[in-house]
Structures are given as structure tokens and as C-alpha cells.
């Protein structure tokens, strides 16, 4: 049938902001941190101090923001995280 789209099934994310988690796999294995935010649409979580990325930002004089290399957290899949009590 033309024009009918299949609805994608999304996995349920059992994490919420503020949860303490342990990273199970990847280059940050063994680190713990607090969940900063959860992106349900992309199926990713952002954990404090885990999967740090270097972002090159341009200066914006109108907003009084300096440019440079900024470190911030990157997304990580929830299946690689374990919720700590």
C-alpha cells in the first residue's frame, strides 16, 4: 500500500535524569556518573563525565560567547549502562 508507513518499535528506556549509572562496555567501561538527560527519540542517554567529546565552536560576539575547543558529553546507548541503586 502506497503512503502507509510502518511504525518503528522503540525500546523502552528505563533511565531518568538524575539516576546513577555504571558504564558496562566501550572505551569508558567501569566509569560511573549521573544521567544528565535522556533522548527518547534517538534512544540515547547523556551521562556526566562519560564519552567526552571535543567540540570546536566559533565565537559569537553578539551573544558574548568566546570560541574555542569545548568538552562536553556525548550520547551513549542505554543498553551499555547499568542503573545503580
N, C-alpha and C positions, 0 to 999 in steps of 0.2 A: 504494500500500500504506500503510495507516494505521500510524502508530507507527514507521515507518522513517525515520530522519533521514539526510540526506546529510552526508558527511564533508567539511568545508571543507578546501581545499588551502591550506596556509600557505607563503608564500615563505620560502626558507632565508635566514637572516641570517648573513652571512659576517664578522661582527664579534664580538669578545670583549672582556671587560673589560681595560682597560689599553692598548688599541690607540690610536694617534694618528690622528685623522681630520681631514679638511677639509670644511667645510660648503659644498655646491655651490649650493643655492638657498635662498630665504627671506630673512627680514629679517636673519639672521645670516650671510649669504653672505660667504665669504672667511675666516671665523674658523677657528682650529684648536683642538683640545682633546683631552683623553683621555677615552675611554669609561668612564663610572662604572659603568653596569650596562646589561644588555640584557634587555628583557622580550619573550621569545619568543612568549608567548601573545597579547599585544597587537600584536606586530610593531613595537616601538619601541625606541629607544636613548636613553640619557641621557648627554650629553656635558658635561664640565666647562666652565663659563663660557658655554655656548651655550643660547639660548632661556630666558633667566632670567625667572621668574615671581615676582610678589609675592603671597605667601600671608598672609592675615590670620588669626592664631592667637589663640585665647583662652588666658588664663593658667590654669595648673593648679597651685594652691598645694600640693596633695598630692604632686605629683611635683617640686615646686620649679622649675617652668618659668615664666618670665615670658611675658606675652603681647606682642603687637605685630605689626609687619609684617616678615615674613621673606622673604628672596630665596632661591630655590632653582631648580635646573634643571628644565625641563620636557621632555617627550618629543619626539623628532624621528624621522621615518621614515628607515630605513636607506638608502632609495634617494636621499636627499638628502645622503648622506655618502660621502666617498671615503677609503679607507684609505691612510695614508701609510706609507712604509717606515721 
